[in-house]
Amino acid sequence: ICHFDSDDLLEPTAIEECVGHIVKDDLDIIGFSGAPFRDDDTDFKFKTDRYQRENTPIMSGQGFIETYLESKTYATSVCLYISRKSIVTDNNIKFIDRIPHQDETYTFDLFYHARRVKCVSTIYFRRRYRTGSVMTSKKSELNAKALLKVNDYFEKNYSDYPPGKHQIKKLHRRISPLIMKNNLPYSVMDGFNFSIPFKYWLKYLPKRLMAKIR
């Protein structure tokens, strides 16, 4: 299975060469590198190394998660991986609704259940950045609600798994400033087992109160 966004680009040899790796090494998942490019009409700035993978040895999916979370180079974009269909169907792996950040649970599930995975440094994927896209738009209440759903999923399924706990803490660090800094209503948290850590209240509450006064 190869997931692909309609406005991005894929190198012509990507499928053939990646499937070759899967067959030769009996892989469940092959990961590869990507590179961003922008349309002429956008001035959005991005990190050029955001999608860079390194050549890795063959390892278990859980070993991959643990190794890459420690190195802070774990990438959730499903467009950077090709997987055997059986990993998805045998473990009933699905996306959460149709929300921003839906890759974050899907990719984690994929690696959690995989036996053999590896990455290659070859750039096969090219991500397009354009004005008005999800990638370049300002983070909003929609993003906060989506990340809360992702957090809820990890809480229910991976709270006893150390890399899952790591992702939950990371999500808390992303959600809290998003709500406080952008003055989003607290009601976005209704129905979710989540509360804003005190340090974010301390940091952003004065700014939030000033915004209300104005």
C-alpha positions as CSV (number, residue, x, y, z in Angstrom):
1,I,0.0,0.0,0.0
2,C,1.3,3.4,-1.0
3,H,-0.5,6.5,0.3
4,F,-0.1,9.6,-1.8
5,D,-1.6,13.2,-1.7
6,S,-2.9,14.3,-5.1
7,D,-0.8,17.6,-5.3
8,D,2.6,16.0,-4.4
9,L,5.1,14.2,-6.7
10,L,6.6,10.8,-6.7
11,E,9.7,9.7,-8.6
12,P,8.9,7.4,-11.5
13,T,11.1,4.5,-10.2
14,A,9.8,4.8,-6.6
15,I,7.2,1.9,-6.6
16,E,9.4,-0.5,-8.6
17,E,12.5,0.1,-6.4
18,C,10.7,0.1,-3.1
19,V,8.8,-3.1,-3.9
20,G,12.2,-4.6,-4.9
21,H,13.5,-3.9,-1.3
22,I,10.3,-5.4,0.2
23,V,10.6,-8.6,-1.8
24,K,14.4,-8.9,-1.4
25,D,14.5,-8.3,2.3
26,D,11.1,-9.7,3.2
27,L,10.0,-6.3,4.6
28,D,6.6,-5.3,6.0
29,I,7.5,-1.6,5.6
30,I,10.0,0.4,3.5
31,G,10.6,4.0,4.4
32,F,12.4,6.6,2.1
33,S,13.3,10.2,2.0
34,G,11.4,13.2,0.7
35,A,12.1,16.7,-0.3
36,P,9.8,19.8,-0.1
37,F,9.3,22.2,-2.9
38,R,7.1,25.3,-3.1
39,D,4.7,26.7,-5.7
40,D,5.8,30.1,-7.1
41,D,2.9,31.9,-5.3
42,T,3.9,31.0,-1.8
43,D,6.5,32.4,0.5
44,F,6.0,29.7,3.2
45,K,9.3,28.7,4.8
46,F,10.1,25.1,5.6
47,K,12.9,22.9,6.9
48,T,14.7,21.3,4.0
49,D,15.7,18.3,6.1
50,R,12.2,17.6,7.4
51,Y,11.7,14.5,5.3
52,Q,15.3,13.2,5.2
53,R,15.6,9.5,6.2
54,E,18.9,7.6,6.7
55,N,19.8,4.1,5.5
56,T,18.9,1.8,8.4
57,P,19.5,-1.9,9.1
58,I,16.5,-4.2,9.1
59,M,14.7,-4.0,12.5
60,S,11.3,-4.7,14.0
61,G,8.7,-2.1,13.7
62,Q,8.7,-1.4,17.5
63,G,12.5,-1.2,17.4
64,F,12.1,1.4,14.7
65,I,9.7,3.5,16.7
66,E,11.9,3.4,19.8
67,T,15.1,4.2,17.8
68,Y,13.6,7.1,15.8
69,L,11.7,8.7,18.7
70,E,15.0,8.9,20.6
71,S,16.7,10.5,17.6
72,K,13.8,12.9,17.1
73,T,13.6,12.0,13.4
74,Y,10.5,9.9,13.5
75,A,8.2,11.1,10.7
76,T,4.5,10.3,10.7
77,S,3.6,11.2,7.1
78,V,2.3,8.0,5.4
79,C,3.6,9.3,2.1
80,L,7.1,8.4,3.3
81,Y,6.4,4.6,3.6
82,I,5.2,1.7,1.5
83,S,3.8,-1.3,3.4
84,R,2.5,-4.8,2.8
85,K,-1.3,-4.8,2.6
86,S,-1.4,-7.7,5.1
87,I,-0.1,-5.5,7.9
88,V,-3.0,-3.2,7.5
89,T,-5.8,-5.8,7.0
90,D,-4.6,-8.3,9.5
91,N,-4.5,-5.7,12.3
92,N,-7.5,-3.6,11.1
93,I,-5.5,-0.4,10.9
94,K,-7.5,2.6,10.0
95,F,-7.3,6.4,9.9
96,I,-9.3,8.4,12.4
97,D,-12.2,9.9,10.5
98,R,-11.0,12.6,8.0
99,I,-9.1,15.0,10.2
100,P,-5.8,16.8,10.1
101,H,-3.0,14.8,11.7
102,Q,-4.7,11.5,10.9
103,D,-1.3,10.1,9.9
104,E,-0.1,10.2,13.5
105,T,-2.1,7.2,14.7
106,Y,-2.1,5.3,11.5
107,T,1.7,5.3,11.1
108,F,2.3,4.4,14.7
109,D,-0.1,1.4,14.4
110,L,1.6,0.3,11.2
111,F,5.1,0.2,12.8
112,Y,3.8,-1.3,16.1
113,H,2.6,-4.4,14.2
114,A,5.4,-4.7,11.7
115,R,7.9,-7.5,11.9
116,R,10.7,-6.2,9.6
117,V,11.2,-2.6,8.4
118,K,14.0,-0.5,7.1
119,C,14.6,2.9,5.5
120,V,16.6,4.1,2.6
121,S,18.0,7.6,2.1
122,T,16.9,7.8,-1.6
123,I,14.5,10.8,-2.2
124,Y,11.4,9.3,-3.8
125,F,8.8,11.7,-2.5
126,R,8.4,15.5,-3.1
127,R,6.0,17.5,-0.9
128,R,4.4,20.5,-2.5
129,Y,3.9,23.6,-0.3
130,R,1.3,26.1,-1.6
131,T,-0.7,29.0,-0.2
132,G,-3.9,27.9,1.4
133,S,-3.0,24.3,1.9
134,V,-3.2,22.4,5.2
135,M,0.5,22.5,5.5
136,T,0.8,26.3,5.2
137,S,-2.4,27.4,6.9
138,K,-2.4,28.8,10.4
139,K,-3.1,26.2,13.1
140,S,-6.7,26.6,14.3
141,E,-9.4,25.1,16.4
142,L,-9.8,22.4,13.8
143,N,-6.2,21.4,14.5
144,A,-6.7,21.4,18.2
145,K,-9.7,19.2,18.0
146,A,-7.9,16.8,15.7
147,L,-4.9,16.6,18.0
148,L,-7.2,15.9,20.9
149,K,-8.6,13.0,19.0
150,V,-5.1,11.7,18.3
151,N,-4.2,12.1,22.0
152,D,-7.4,10.3,23.0
153,Y,-6.5,7.4,20.7
154,F,-3.0,7.1,22.2
155,E,-4.4,7.3,25.7
156,K,-6.8,4.4,25.0
157,N,-4.4,2.2,23.0
158,Y,-0.8,2.9,24.0
159,S,-0.7,4.4,27.5
160,D,1.2,1.3,28.8
161,Y,3.7,1.3,26.0
162,P,6.7,3.6,26.6
163,P,6.9,5.1,23.1
164,G,3.1,5.6,23.3
165,K,3.6,7.5,26.6
166,H,6.3,9.6,24.9
167,Q,3.8,10.5,22.1
168,I,1.1,11.5,24.7
169,K,3.5,13.9,26.4
170,K,4.5,15.3,23.1
171,L,0.9,15.8,22.1
172,H,0.2,17.6,25.4
173,R,3.1,20.0,24.6
174,R,1.5,20.7,21.2
175,I,-2.1,21.0,22.1
176,S,-1.7,23.2,25.2
177,P,0.1,26.2,23.5
178,L,-2.3,25.8,20.5
179,I,-5.3,26.4,22.8
180,M,-3.8,29.0,25.1
181,K,-1.7,31.0,22.6
182,N,-4.4,31.3,20.0
183,N,-7.2,32.1,22.6
184,L,-9.2,29.1,21.5
185,P,-12.3,28.3,23.7
186,Y,-11.8,25.7,26.4
187,S,-14.9,23.9,25.0
188,V,-12.7,22.3,22.3
189,M,-11.6,19.9,25.1
190,D,-15.1,18.8,25.9
191,G,-15.4,15.0,25.8
192,F,-11.6,14.4,25.9
193,N,-9.5,13.2,28.9
194,F,-7.2,16.2,28.7
195,S,-6.3,19.1,30.9
196,I,-3.8,21.9,30.1
197,P,-0.6,21.5,32.2
198,F,0.0,24.3,34.7
199,K,3.1,25.6,33.1
200,Y,1.1,26.5,30.0
201,W,-1.5,28.3,32.0
202,L,1.3,30.2,33.7
203,K,2.9,31.1,30.4
204,Y,-0.1,32.0,28.3
205,L,-2.9,33.1,30.7
206,P,-1.8,36.8,30.9
207,K,-1.7,37.0,27.1
208,R,-5.1,35.4,26.9
209,L,-6.6,37.8,29.5
210,M,-5.2,40.8,27.7
211,A,-6.7,39.6,24.4
212,K,-10.1,39.3,26.1
213,I,-9.8,42.9,27.6
214,R,-9.0,44.3,24.1
